[in-house]
Amino acid sequence: MSQTSELPRLLARLDHLSDWLGRSLSWLILAMMLIQFLIVVLRYAFSINSIPMQESVMYLHATVFMLAASYTLRHDGHVRVDIFYRGMSARGKALVDLLGTLLLLMPVMIFVILVSLGYVGKSWAIFEGSPDSGGIPGVFLLKTLIPLFAALMLLQGLVEAGRNVLILTGRLSPEDDTPNQHEEHL
């Protein structure tokens, strides 16, 4: 079988979705920093406090953290203790990654979706708002990030599982398909 450096079209599109989403969400970090700076200046220079501004930082942080997790998975950026993994062959790494995806990631994300649907549904039923007076009236939107996070992780998990199956079967070259990794060596 010949090796290629390309994923099948569907997997490649899902992969690009994670990349696009992660890069797009990165702009929210800039907005979050600017709002936080403004909060500090207003509070300490002018004694002005704004609950909606404070909550908006929390909303932006939650959005980036939850929705960019699939981007982090795509670029192998999640924390791992890889005492043995680092020295493994590409096929060995692909096997470990495939088993981790199928036995850990997928079941946990399915569990998160199933458990969170009732929680999010109740929040939507009452259009839950901020518990603070004058806060952002969109807690139901914030809670919606939970199943959305899990769904995006499932999609990227399917891509990673497919990628690892292709590596294990020799239809994909692991070196050519590896995203840019900035591994830190101590």
Backbone as CSV, one residue per row, in Angstrom:
resi,resn,N_x,N_y,N_z,CA_x,CA_y,CA_z,C_x,C_y,C_z
1,MET,0.830,-1.180,0.000,0.000,0.000,0.000,0.872,1.239,0.000
2,SER,0.459,2.197,-0.766,1.236,3.432,-0.821,0.807,4.363,0.306
3,GLN,1.801,5.086,0.811,1.514,6.044,1.865,1.224,7.400,1.252
4,THR,0.359,8.129,1.902,0.024,9.474,1.473,0.091,10.397,2.679
5,SER,0.111,11.661,2.430,0.141,12.615,3.539,-1.211,13.298,3.707
6,GLU,-2.228,12.794,3.006,-3.530,13.436,3.062,-4.557,12.551,3.742
7,LEU,-5.379,13.193,4.536,-6.516,12.515,5.152,-7.645,12.429,4.135
8,PRO,-8.554,11.468,4.299,-9.747,11.461,3.455,-10.508,12.780,3.601
9,ARG,-11.276,13.128,2.598,-11.911,14.441,2.509,-12.723,14.821,3.751
10,LEU,-13.584,13.940,4.233,-14.423,14.263,5.389,-13.557,14.539,6.618
11,LEU,-12.573,13.681,6.855,-11.702,13.884,8.013,-10.908,15.174,7.868
12,ALA,-10.452,15.461,6.663,-9.700,16.693,6.432,-10.570,17.925,6.680
13,ARG,-11.824,17.854,6.276,-12.729,18.995,6.512,-12.999,19.208,7.992
14,LEU,-13.205,18.113,8.720,-13.403,18.231,10.167,-12.144,18.765,10.841
15,ASP,-10.999,18.324,10.363,-9.716,18.812,10.869,-9.581,20.311,10.627
16,HIS,-9.942,20.752,9.434,-9.877,22.178,9.095,-10.875,22.985,9.925
17,LEU,-12.034,22.381,10.236,-13.006,23.051,11.095,-12.392,23.349,12.462
18,SER,-11.715,22.367,13.046,-11.059,22.581,14.346,-9.995,23.657,14.247
19,ASP,-9.208,23.621,13.175,-8.177,24.647,12.983,-8.802,26.030,12.847
20,TRP,-9.814,26.141,12.006,-10.467,27.431,11.777,-11.083,27.960,13.071
21,LEU,-11.774,27.081,13.806,-12.422,27.486,15.047,-11.386,27.952,16.069
22,GLY,-10.312,27.204,16.204,-9.266,27.581,17.159,-8.623,28.907,16.824
23,ARG,-8.327,29.118,15.551,-7.709,30.386,15.139,-8.695,31.551,15.295
24,SER,-9.953,31.311,14.997,-10.963,32.364,15.141,-11.163,32.730,16.606
25,LEU,-11.226,31.728,17.448,-11.437,31.972,18.878,-10.252,32.668,19.528
26,SER,-9.095,32.542,18.944,-7.921,33.183,19.541,-8.089,34.698,19.613
27,TRP,-8.906,35.265,18.736,-9.159,36.708,18.781,-9.940,37.108,20.024
28,LEU,-10.702,36.169,20.572,-11.440,36.469,21.796,-10.488,36.704,22.972
29,ILE,-9.313,36.118,22.912,-8.331,36.326,23.978,-7.904,37.784,24.012
30,LEU,-7.722,38.370,22.845,-7.377,39.790,22.785,-8.508,40.640,23.367
31,ALA,-9.733,40.337,22.990,-10.885,41.070,23.521,-10.958,40.911,25.040
32,MET,-10.722,39.703,25.509,-10.763,39.431,26.945,-9.697,40.245,27.685
33,MET,-8.506,40.321,27.135,-7.436,41.098,27.769,-7.772,42.583,27.798
34,LEU,-8.317,43.099,26.706,-8.669,44.515,26.659,-9.782,44.853,27.648
35,ILE,-10.777,44.000,27.729,-11.869,44.233,28.682,-11.347,44.162,30.113
36,GLN,-10.501,43.187,30.392,-9.946,43.068,31.744,-9.104,44.290,32.095
37,PHE,-8.326,44.782,31.149,-7.540,45.999,31.367,-8.468,47.177,31.673
38,LEU,-9.532,47.286,30.903,-10.495,48.372,31.107,-11.166,48.258,32.476
39,ILE,-11.491,47.041,32.900,-12.090,46.820,34.220,-11.160,47.332,35.314
40,VAL,-9.890,46.984,35.207,-8.918,47.396,36.226,-8.765,48.914,36.243
41,VAL,-8.643,49.523,35.067,-8.498,50.983,34.998,-9.733,51.675,35.576
42,LEU,-10.906,51.225,35.179,-12.133,51.839,35.689,-12.269,51.677,37.199
43,ARG,-11.917,50.500,37.700,-12.077,50.237,39.126,-11.084,51.047,39.961
44,TYR,-9.814,51.035,39.582,-8.800,51.658,40.439,-8.547,53.128,40.129
45,ALA,-8.843,53.561,38.929,-8.623,54.971,38.604,-9.883,55.808,38.799
46,PHE,-11.050,55.183,38.585,-12.293,55.966,38.632,-13.331,55.408,39.605
47,SER,-12.986,54.351,40.330,-13.897,53.699,41.292,-15.223,53.302,40.638
48,ILE,-15.149,52.838,39.404,-16.337,52.376,38.678,-16.252,50.859,38.563
49,ASN,-17.332,50.187,38.944,-17.387,48.732,38.865,-18.502,48.334,37.895
50,SER,-18.213,47.388,37.003,-19.209,46.947,36.029,-19.345,45.428,36.061
51,ILE,-20.465,44.958,36.572,-20.714,43.517,36.629,-20.790,42.912,35.223
52,PRO,-21.491,43.539,34.258,-21.514,42.956,32.916,-20.117,42.829,32.290
53,MET,-19.258,43.796,32.527,-17.896,43.699,31.994,-17.133,42.545,32.648
54,GLN,-17.296,42.408,33.970,-16.620,41.317,34.667,-17.138,39.962,34.179
55,GLU,-18.434,39.860,34.009,-19.009,38.604,33.538,-18.615,38.333,32.091
56,SER,-18.465,39.379,31.289,-18.088,39.168,29.886,-16.714,38.520,29.784
57,VAL,-15.808,38.860,30.700,-14.493,38.213,30.710,-14.659,36.726,30.990
58,MET,-15.523,36.411,31.938,-15.779,35.008,32.255,-16.403,34.286,31.047
59,TYR,-17.350,34.920,30.375,-17.992,34.326,29.208,-16.970,34.092,28.091
60,LEU,-16.128,35.082,27.859,-15.117,34.939,26.803,-14.125,33.829,27.143
61,HIS,-13.704,33.782,28.401,-12.760,32.747,28.820,-13.376,31.361,28.655
62,ALA,-14.608,31.215,29.092,-15.289,29.920,28.960,-15.440,29.525,27.496
63,THR,-15.762,30.489,26.648,-15.930,30.205,25.223,-14.618,29.735,24.606
64,VAL,-13.551,30.436,24.897,-12.243,30.041,24.351,-11.839,28.673,24.886
65,PHE,-11.944,28.498,26.186,-11.515,27.249,26.808,-12.311,26.053,26.284
66,MET,-13.628,26.205,26.211,-14.475,25.076,25.834,-14.444,24.780,24.335
67,LEU,-14.524,25.816,23.530,-14.653,25.581,22.095,-13.313,25.385,21.389
68,ALA,-12.221,25.808,21.999,-10.907,25.611,21.373,-10.238,24.319,21.841
69,ALA,-10.916,23.542,22.661,-10.336,22.279,23.132,-10.100,21.316,21.971
70,SER,-10.968,21.326,20.979,-10.765,20.442,19.823,-9.544,20.882,19.012
71,TYR,-9.287,22.180,18.939,-8.084,22.694,18.282,-6.842,22.201,19.036
72,THR,-6.909,22.243,20.348,-5.787,21.775,21.163,-5.565,20.285,20.960
73,LEU,-6.637,19.513,20.882,-6.514,18.081,20.602,-5.892,17.859,19.238
74,ARG,-6.313,18.619,18.252,-5.782,18.501,16.892,-4.269,18.704,16.866
75,HIS,-3.794,19.643,17.683,-2.375,19.973,17.687,-1.621,19.310,18.838
76,ASP,-2.232,18.261,19.413,-1.612,17.462,20.459,-1.101,18.336,21.600
77,GLY,-1.905,19.304,21.997,-1.481,20.247,23.011,-1.996,19.965,24.405
78,HIS,-2.761,18.904,24.577,-3.259,18.580,25.908,-2.130,17.984,26.740
79,VAL,-2.228,18.151,28.024,-1.199,17.665,28.932,-1.214,16.145,28.931
80,ARG,-0.037,15.578,28.860,0.080,14.124,28.968,1.382,13.799,29.678
81,VAL,1.363,12.693,30.389,2.584,12.183,31.002,3.058,11.086,30.072
82,ASP,4.120,11.379,29.351,4.535,10.447,28.302,5.910,9.840,28.567
83,ILE,6.032,9.170,29.685,7.297,8.538,30.047,7.689,7.513,28.988
84,PHE,6.735,6.704,28.548,7.017,5.671,27.562,6.673,6.122,26.149
85,TYR,5.656,6.957,26.032,5.137,7.393,24.729,6.202,8.069,23.887
86,ARG,6.991,8.916,24.482,7.994,9.706,23.756,8.959,8.829,22.960
87,GLY,9.326,7.700,23.515,10.290,6.827,22.851,9.665,5.819,21.901
88,MET,8.364,5.831,21.761,7.690,4.846,20.901,7.841,5.193,19.431
89,SER,7.651,4.171,18.617,7.627,4.372,17.162,6.334,5.093,16.782
90,ALA,6.258,5.558,15.561,5.054,6.246,15.086,3.842,5.326,15.158
91,ARG,4.008,4.060,14.829,2.896,3.110,14.914,2.487,2.860,16.361
92,GLY,3.450,2.778,17.263,3.154,2.598,18.684,2.384,3.787,19.238
93,LYS,2.812,4.988,18.862,2.097,6.198,19.283,0.688,6.213,18.712
94,ALA,0.551,5.811,17.454,-0.765,5.783,16.824,-1.688,4.801,17.548
95,LEU,-1.141,3.661,17.964,-1.949,2.678,18.687,-2.387,3.227,20.046
96,VAL,-1.467,3.826,20.776,-1.799,4.414,22.080,-2.845,5.521,21.909
97,ASP,-2.643,6.380,20.918,-3.587,7.468,20.668,-4.957,6.940,20.266
98,LEU,-4.986,5.907,19.430,-6.259,5.326,19.008,-7.005,4.727,20.201
99,LEU,-6.296,3.961,21.014,-6.943,3.361,22.189,-7.405,4.433,23.176
100,GLY,-6.591,5.455,23.373,-6.978,6.543,24.261,-8.220,7.263,23.762
101,THR,-8.282,7.465,22.452,-9.438,8.144,21.858,-10.696,7.300,21.998
102,LEU,-10.580,6.024,21.659,-11.754,5.146,21.676,-12.209,4.761,23.075
103,LEU,-11.258,4.551,23.990,-11.607,4.052,25.313,-11.756,5.136,26.377
104,LEU,-11.169,6.300,26.141,-11.249,7.366,27.138,-11.995,8.595,26.619
105,LEU,-11.483,9.185,25.563,-12.060,10.437,25.064,-13.522,10.277,24.664
106,MET,-13.797,9.343,23.786,-15.166,9.193,23.269,-16.183,8.865,24.371
107,PRO,-15.928,7.875,25.219,-16.923,7.597,26.276,-17.138,8.783,27.220
108,VAL,-16.071,9.492,27.569,-16.218,10.629,28.475,-17.016,11.748,27.805
109,MET,-16.750,12.013,26.531,-17.485,13.081,25.844,-18.949,12.713,25.646
110,ILE,-19.237,11.456,25.381,-20.635,11.013,25.274,-21.323,11.175,26.627
111,PHE,-20.624,10.813,27.691,-21.159,10.987,29.042,-21.438,12.467,29.334
112,VAL,-20.505,13.338,28.967,-20.684,14.775,29.197,-21.930,15.277,28.465
113,ILE,-22.102,14.853,27.225,-23.281,15.285,26.463,-24.564,14.798,27.143
114,LEU,-24.606,13.512,27.480,-25.814,12.942,28.071,-26.160,13.577,29.412
115,VAL,-25.162,13.815,30.231,-25.402,14.384,31.551,-25.757,15.869,31.465
116,SER,-25.171,16.572,30.503,-25.375,18.019,30.444,-26.676,18.437,29.751
117,LEU,-27.267,17.577,28.957,-28.456,17.983,28.205,-29.606,18.427,29.098
118,GLY,-29.872,17.703,30.171,-30.932,18.105,31.094,-30.604,19.414,31.794
119,TYR,-29.386,19.546,32.208,-28.888,20.749,32.878,-29.029,21.965,31.972
120,VAL,-28.605,21.813,30.733,-28.686,22.916,29.770,-30.137,23.164,29.377
121,GLY,-30.908,22.102,29.212,-32.319,22.239,28.853,-33.109,23.019,29.893
122,LYS,-32.856,22.734,31.176,-33.544,23.477,32.246,-33.157,24.950,32.217
123,SER,-31.905,25.218,31.919,-31.435,26.605,31.849,-32.103,27.341,30.693
124,TRP,-32.241,26.652,29.553,-32.911,27.257,28.398,-34.401,27.460,28.665
125,ALA,-35.007,26.529,29.402,-36.450,26.619,29.675,-36.814,27.904,30.414
126,ILE,-35.903,28.378,31.249,-36.189,29.601,32.007,-35.351,30.785,31.517
127,PHE,-34.605,30.575,30.429,-33.684,31.608,29.935,-32.880,32.185,31.093
128,GLU,-32.181,31.283,31.760,-31.437,31.626,32.965,-30.489,32.792,32.743
129,GLY,-30.541,33.708,33.653,-29.675,34.884,33.590,-28.702,34.909,34.744
130,SER,-27.990,35.969,34.839,-26.984,36.139,35.877,-27.623,36.203,37.261
131,PRO,-26.974,35.609,38.255,-27.482,35.737,39.616,-27.213,37.128,40.204
132,ASP,-26.312,37.867,39.570,-25.994,39.213,40.044,-26.896,40.240,39.368
133,SER,-27.334,41.194,40.129,-28.171,42.258,39.588,-27.394,43.037,38.531
134,GLY,-27.981,43.177,37.364,-27.333,43.901,36.282,-26.349,43.068,35.488
135,GLY,-26.272,41.764,35.780,-25.351,40.886,35.064,-25.875,40.499,33.692
136,ILE,-25.092,39.772,32.975,-25.462,39.349,31.624,-26.593,38.315,31.711
137,PRO,-27.692,38.546,31.000,-28.827,37.620,31.078,-28.689,36.443,30.105
138,GLY,-27.523,35.808,30.094,-27.311,34.732,29.135,-26.606,33.523,29.699
139,VAL,-26.880,33.179,30.944,-26.246,32.000,31.542,-26.621,30.747,30.750
140,PHE,-27.819,30.725,30.204,-28.252,29.576,29.402,-27.344,29.392,28.186
141,LEU,-26.870,30.479,27.619,-25.930,30.389,26.491,-24.583,29.864,26.950
142,LEU,-24.148,30.321,28.104,-22.882,29.865,28.668,-22.920,28.364,28.937
143,LYS,-24.021,27.891,29.488,-24.153,26.466,29.787,-24.225,25.623,28.515
144,THR,-24.673,26.216,27.427,-24.749,25.502,26.154,-23.359,25.128,25.645
145,LEU,-22.353,25.822,26.119,-20.980,25.498,25.716,-20.571,24.090,26.150
146,ILE,-21.195,23.566,27.190,-20.803,22.248,27.709,-21.051,21.137,26.683
147,PRO,-22.299,20.948,26.207,-22.478,19.883,25.201,-21.820,20.235,23.866
148,LEU,-21.712,21.514,23.548,-21.043,21.920,22.319,-19.561,21.549,22.368
149,PHE,-18.939,21.781,23.518,-17.551,21.377,23.734,-17.394,19.877,23.492
150,ALA,-18.268,19.094,24.101,-18.168,17.638,23.981,-18.401,17.187,22.543
151,ALA,-19.329,17.818,21.844,-19.583,17.454,20.443,-18.378,17.773,19.567
152,LEU,-17.770,18.930,19.770,-16.573,19.277,18.995,-15.416,18.335,19.308
153,MET,-15.296,17.947,20.560,-14.244,16.990,20.931,-14.511,15.622,20.308
154,LEU,-15.786,15.219,20.250,-16.118,13.952,19.595,-15.747,13.986,18.114
155,LEU,-16.081,15.086,17.446,-15.744,15.209,16.022,-14.238,15.143,15.802
156,GLN,-13.481,15.895,16.614,-12.032,15.849,16.458,-11.487,14.495,16.875
157,GLY,-12.137,13.857,17.854,-11.749,12.503,18.240,-11.923,11.520,17.097
158,LEU,-12.992,11.681,16.318,-13.184,10.832,15.131,-12.065,11.051,14.119
159,VAL,-11.676,12.307,13.942,-10.573,12.616,13.023,-9.289,11.958,13.517
160,GLU,-9.013,12.104,14.810,-7.791,11.532,15.365,-7.814,10.010,15.281
161,ALA,-8.963,9.403,15.551,-9.069,7.945,15.434,-8.836,7.517,13.991
162,GLY,-9.462,8.228,13.050,-9.252,7.917,11.633,-7.803,8.081,11.225
163,ARG,-7.178,9.160,11.667,-5.765,9.404,11.361,-4.898,8.264,11.889
164,ASN,-5.171,7.839,13.119,-4.361,6.776,13.721,-4.599,5.424,13.063
165,VAL,-5.828,5.163,12.646,-6.101,3.920,11.906,-5.327,3.935,10.584
166,LEU,-5.333,5.061,9.899,-4.603,5.170,8.634,-3.096,5.007,8.837
167,ILE,-2.582,5.522,9.934,-1.157,5.343,10.238,-0.870,3.879,10.531
168,LEU,-1.725,3.244,11.330,-1.519,1.836,11.687,-1.609,0.908,10.487
169,THR,-2.456,1.253,9.528,-2.609,0.406,8.341,-1.618,0.774,7.242
170,GLY,-0.781,1.771,7.491,0.244,2.145,6.522,-0.260,3.007,5.376
171,ARG,-1.455,3.536,5.484,-1.998,4.368,4.402,-1.747,5.850,4.604
172,LEU,-1.125,6.197,5.728,-0.827,7.594,6.000,0.540,7.681,6.650
173,SER,1.335,8.567,6.155,2.664,8.767,6.708,2.549,9.650,7.946
174,PRO,2.982,9.164,9.111,2.814,9.950,10.338,3.642,11.236,10.343
175,GLU,4.780,11.229,9.704,5.644,12.409,9.704,5.017,13.551,8.919
176,ASP,4.383,13.236,7.794,3.828,14.275,6.937,2.555,14.878,7.504
177,ASP,1.817,14.119,8.311,0.517,14.584,8.779,0.562,15.210,10.168
178,THR,1.689,15.104,10.842,1.783,15.643,12.187,1.687,17.156,12.165
179,PRO,0.764,17.735,12.953,0.681,19.195,13.009,1.948,19.773,13.631
180,ASN,2.167,21.054,13.394,3.337,21.703,13.968,3.277,21.597,15.480
181,GLN,4.276,20.919,16.028,4.309,20.743,17.466,5.512,21.486,18.008
182,HIS,5.289,22.156,19.078,6.361,22.874,19.741,6.596,22.197,21.072
183,GLU,7.308,21.092,21.023,7.527,20.315,22.219,8.668,20.934,23.012
184,GLU,8.451,21.024,24.281,9.449,21.617,25.148,10.280,20.503,25.758
185,HIS,11.577,20.606,25.627,12.491,19.618,26.217,13.189,20.235,27.407
186,LEU,13.230,19.501,28.481,13.907,19.990,29.686,15.318,19.485,29.748
